[in-house]
């Protein structure tokens, strides 16, 4: 059984504390497997393999635009989380499944959940050898095939409350000395510049994966770009790779709501992990009979007696 909690929009620090609490509770056998679904407020995270120079602009400038920066224990390099991105954090005990699931197999299963979800949205996706995450094929996005609509309108969505950062180009250009290369921005940190004419080519990353495994219990997970403002990815070299990032909205020209997509994702989790799905309304439903001292819909604080439960860790990107 996988219990699912939808946390809505939540800042990264709070979500990270909640994950740590749930991981220790799962290790102690006090809860079953849990899947957290949420969106983050704008944040750049650095995994265990991250390099500081993959953040293209200074942290002071990020802070002025409301973009937080966090270091974390997941595998991988630098990535961005923000509105319009569906984040899934599975807190699973890999020893509890009928079939043996190792660390690499766990990542492959997360990729399968994403591939099935993108297929539901009409987007064929794939794995790329030597890389984690899920990628489109090199063909142009569906919306460019026989579609004469002006794709440049994607950056001016009426009523969109999640606009990208308003960094002056001079501010970004002045920080290029921190990059590993002297290539221009388009080569170092490619973006989908459909507003300059023509359809993009090459594989495009639609979902990132970075996990942490401690004593067979998983945390962190994946981030699927649904209608994310892709301008945010200009602030980083995503996952340290010189490949463009895309979204479901960009690929299809249609906006899928989180309310529609979350049941699809959870159904595929159940299918791939061969488990039943149980939706919970609030965190307290996960711990019946235990007073965690948290109001409705508020993530709990880590219990003091669980802070000593630590073990061997594994991180994968």
Beta strands, then each sheet from edge to edge (+ up, - down):
strand 1: 2-10
strand 2: 33-40
strand 3: 43-46
strand 4: 68-71
strand 5: 78-81
strand 6: 85-91
strand 7: 125-126
strand 8: 134-136
strand 9: 205-214
strand 10: 217-225
strand 11: 277-280
strand 12: 313-316
sheet 1: 7+ 8- 9+ 10- 6+ 2- 1- 11-
sheet 2: 4+ 3+ 5-
sheet 3: 7+ 8- 9+ 12-
end
